Amino acid sequence: MKILSLLSLYSIVNLGFVVNNKTFLTPSNSKANLLAKYSLVYKPDSNSQEKKTEYVNLTINGNYSKFETVGNFLRDSLSKAAQPTGSDIQAYVDKVAALPRTNFKFFIIKDYQRKSTALYQRVGSTLYVVKQPLESFKWEIKPETTTLYGYACQRAITRFGGREYAAWFTREVPVSDGPYKFCGLPGLILEVKDEKENYAFKIVSLKKPGAPLVTEAPAPAASPTTMALLRKGQLNFDLSMPQKMAGMGNSTDAEKVRLYKERLLKFNNHLEK
């Protein structure tokens, strides 16, 4: 049996049917329309073996693909809804608080025509972008094969972001794409992880929506920056939040503030070193 939706969490963003026609699934084909969802198990702290789990979306449509966490997707959807007023404000705040927490506040657009990758992230009210050429992975395709989630898969290895990675891809879904920046294999990547399992992506559902997905290069103006400056700016902004809240007259608990800052500083094991 091919992949079906495995997590009830995704029922909130259920967009269509299980893929069963691979002839439409090439990035160069304007009819390409695919939604892949992965689990991401990772170690936030390089000094700890503790792992966290998030879920991410990879949408592919035409010459673009977009990668983002489910937490970001839901927050973005909520922010685009009508803004609450009066007695609806508290209900809105409760909805925001109930959304999945994410350590990855960016989204990535792969542009196959221009062979570029753009990582967008908002820090405060400013949208920043880190633009790079589309990652040219030096994959070594291995002879090992297996069946995963009903698909015939083959193993491949590469080096990326300071780590060695192994991936399982399937030629049965001929899309040269995968989670995060991973791409360049002759088929969709279903699993990819580094040798020490700091980061491990596994597909949990694969669907062909009934209606086209909107996956286009974002048009809004964004300030160009580097990955190092973006990380530093986001951390400084987050660390300053308790002080800003106190300045607005909100009460802050010293112990909660300490734990909040400790959690931020422990997220030091980035996907790209």
C-alpha positions in Angstrom: 0.0 0.0 0.0 1.3 3.5 -0.9 1.5 6.2 1.7 -1.7 7.3 3.3 -2.0 10.1 5.8 -0.7 8.7 9.1 -1.2 11.5 11.5 -4.6 12.9 12.7 -2.7 16.2 13.2 -2.8 16.7 9.4 -6.5 16.5 9.1 -6.6 20.3 9.6 -4.6 20.8 6.4 -5.9 17.8 4.4 -5.8 19.0 0.8 -6.5 16.1 -1.5 -5.7 12.5 -2.6 -2.9 10.1 -2.4 -0.6 10.4 -5.4 -1.1 7.7 -7.9 0.0 9.2 -11.2 3.7 9.9 -11.4 3.6 11.4 -14.9 2.5 14.7 -13.4 5.2 15.0 -10.8 8.2 16.6 -12.3 9.3 20.1 -11.2 9.7 21.2 -14.9 6.1 20.3 -15.6 3.7 23.2 -14.9 1.0 20.6 -13.9 3.2 19.3 -11.0 1.1 19.5 -7.8 2.2 17.6 -4.8 2.1 17.8 -1.0 4.6 15.8 1.0 4.7 15.8 4.8 7.6 14.7 6.9 8.4 14.2 10.5 11.5 15.9 11.7 13.3 14.4 14.7 16.2 16.5 15.8 18.6 17.4 18.7 18.3 21.1 19.5 21.2 21.1 22.0 24.6 19.9 20.8 25.4 19.1 24.4 22.4 16.8 25.0 20.9 13.7 23.5 17.4 14.9 24.0 15.3 15.0 20.8 12.3 16.9 19.7 9.8 16.2 16.9 8.2 18.6 14.5 6.3 18.1 11.3 7.0 19.8 8.0 5.4 20.4 4.6 7.0 20.3 1.2 4.6 21.6 -1.5 5.6 21.4 -5.1 3.9 23.2 -7.9 5.3 24.0 -11.3 8.8 25.3 -11.2 8.8 26.0 -7.4 8.7 24.1 -4.2 8.1 25.5 -0.7 9.3 24.0 2.6 8.0 25.0 6.0 7.0 23.6 9.4 3.4 22.8 10.1 3.6 25.3 13.0 4.6 28.0 10.6 2.0 27.0 8.1 -0.8 27.2 10.7 0.4 30.5 12.1 0.6 32.0 8.7 -2.9 30.7 7.8 -4.2 32.2 11.1 -2.5 35.5 10.5 -4.1 35.8 7.1 -7.6 35.4 8.6 -9.7 38.4 9.6 -8.2 40.1 12.6 -10.3 39.7 15.8 -11.9 42.6 17.6 -13.6 43.0 21.0 -14.5 39.8 22.7 -13.0 37.7 19.9 -9.4 38.8 20.8 -9.0 36.3 23.7 -10.3 33.4 21.5 -7.7 34.4 18.9 -4.9 34.5 21.5 -6.0 31.1 22.7 -5.8 29.7 19.1 -2.3 31.1 18.7 -1.1 29.6 22.0 -2.5 26.2 21.0 -0.5 26.1 17.7 2.5 23.7 17.5 5.7 25.3 18.8 8.5 25.5 16.2 12.2 26.2 16.4 12.2 26.8 12.6 10.6 30.1 11.9 11.6 30.3 8.2 10.2 29.0 4.9 12.3 28.0 1.9 11.5 28.5 -1.8 13.4 26.4 -4.3 13.2 28.0 -7.8 14.1 25.4 -10.4 13.9 27.9 -13.3 16.4 30.3 -11.8 18.3 27.6 -10.0 18.1 29.5 -6.7 17.0 29.0 -3.1 15.5 31.7 -0.9 15.1 31.3 2.8 12.6 33.8 4.3 12.2 34.6 7.9 10.4 37.4 9.8 12.2 39.0 12.8 9.8 41.4 14.5 8.1 43.3 11.7 10.9 42.9 9.2 11.0 40.1 6.6 14.5 39.0 5.7 15.8 36.7 2.9 18.9 34.7 2.5 19.4 33.9 -1.2 21.7 31.2 -2.5 22.2 29.2 -5.7 20.2 26.0 -5.7 22.2 23.6 -3.7 24.4 21.4 -5.9 24.5 18.2 -3.9 27.2 15.7 -4.8 25.2 12.5 -4.3 26.7 9.1 -4.4 24.0 6.6 -5.3 24.5 3.3 -3.7 23.4 -0.2 -4.9 21.3 -0.8 -1.7 17.5 -0.9 -2.3 14.5 -1.4 -0.1 10.8 -0.8 0.0 9.6 2.1 2.2 5.9 3.0 2.6 5.1 0.9 -0.5 7.7 2.6 -2.7 10.8 1.0 -4.2 13.7 3.0 -2.9 17.4 3.3 -3.4 20.1 4.7 -1.0 22.3 7.7 -1.6 24.8 9.6 0.5 26.2 13.1 0.5 27.8 15.7 2.6 25.9 18.9 3.6 26.1 21.6 6.2 29.2 20.0 7.9 27.5 16.5 8.2 27.4 13.2 6.3 23.8 12.3 5.2 22.2 9.2 3.9 18.9 9.3 2.0 16.3 6.9 0.6 14.7 8.1 -2.6 12.1 6.6 -5.0 12.1 6.8 -8.8 8.4 6.0 -8.6 7.8 9.7 -7.8 10.1 11.4 -10.3 10.4 14.7 -8.5 14.0 15.8 -7.8 13.2 17.3 -4.4 13.1 16.7 -0.7 12.8 18.3 2.7 14.7 21.4 3.6 17.3 22.2 0.9 17.8 18.5 -0.1 17.3 17.8 -3.8 19.1 16.6 -6.9 18.3 12.9 -6.9 16.3 11.1 -9.6 13.2 10.8 -7.4 11.5 12.2 -4.3 13.5 11.8 -1.1 11.4 9.8 1.4 14.0 9.7 4.2 17.2 11.6 4.9 19.3 11.8 8.1 22.8 12.5 9.1 25.1 9.8 10.5 24.7 10.8 14.1 21.0 11.5 13.7 21.1 15.1 14.7 18.5 15.6 12.1 16.2 12.9 10.6 13.4 13.5 8.1 10.8 10.7 7.4 7.9 11.1 5.1 4.5 10.5 6.7 2.1 11.4 3.9 2.2 12.0 0.2 -0.8 13.5 -1.6 -1.9 15.0 -4.9 -4.3 17.8 -4.0 -7.5 18.1 -6.1 -6.8 21.8 -6.6 -3.5 23.5 -7.5 -1.4 24.5 -4.6 -0.2 28.1 -4.5 3.6 27.7 -4.4 5.1 30.8 -5.9 8.2 32.9 -5.3 7.1 35.4 -2.6 6.7 39.0 -4.0 6.9 41.0 -0.8 10.0 43.2 -0.3 12.5 41.4 1.9 15.8 42.7 3.3 18.8 40.6 2.1 21.0 39.1 4.8 23.2 36.2 5.7 22.4 33.1 7.7 24.7 34.0 10.5 23.3 37.5 10.8 19.7 36.2 10.6 20.3 33.7 13.5 21.9 36.4 15.6 19.1 38.8 15.0 16.4 36.3 15.8 18.1 35.2 19.0 18.6 38.8 20.2 15.0 39.6 19.3 13.6 36.6 21.2 15.9 37.3 24.2 14.6 40.8 24.4 10.9 39.8 24.4 10.5 39.5 28.3 11.8 43.0 28.7 9.6 44.4 26.0 6.6 42.7 27.6 7.4 44.2 31.0 7.8 47.6 29.3 4.2 47.3 28.1 3.0 46.8 31.6 2.7 43.0 31.5 3.8 41.1 34.6 6.7 38.6 34.1 7.7 35.7 36.3 11.5 35.7 36.9 11.7 31.9 36.9 9.7 31.6 33.7 11.9 34.2 32.1 15.0 32.4 33.1 13.7 29.1 31.7 12.6 30.9 28.5 16.1 32.3 27.9 17.7 29.0 28.8 15.6 27.2 26.2 16.6 29.8 23.5 20.3 29.5 24.2 20.2 25.7 24.2 19.0 25.7 20.5 22.6 25.7 19.3 22.7 22.6 17.1 21.6 24.1 13.7 20.9 22.0 10.6 23.7 23.8 8.8 26.7 24.4 11.0 
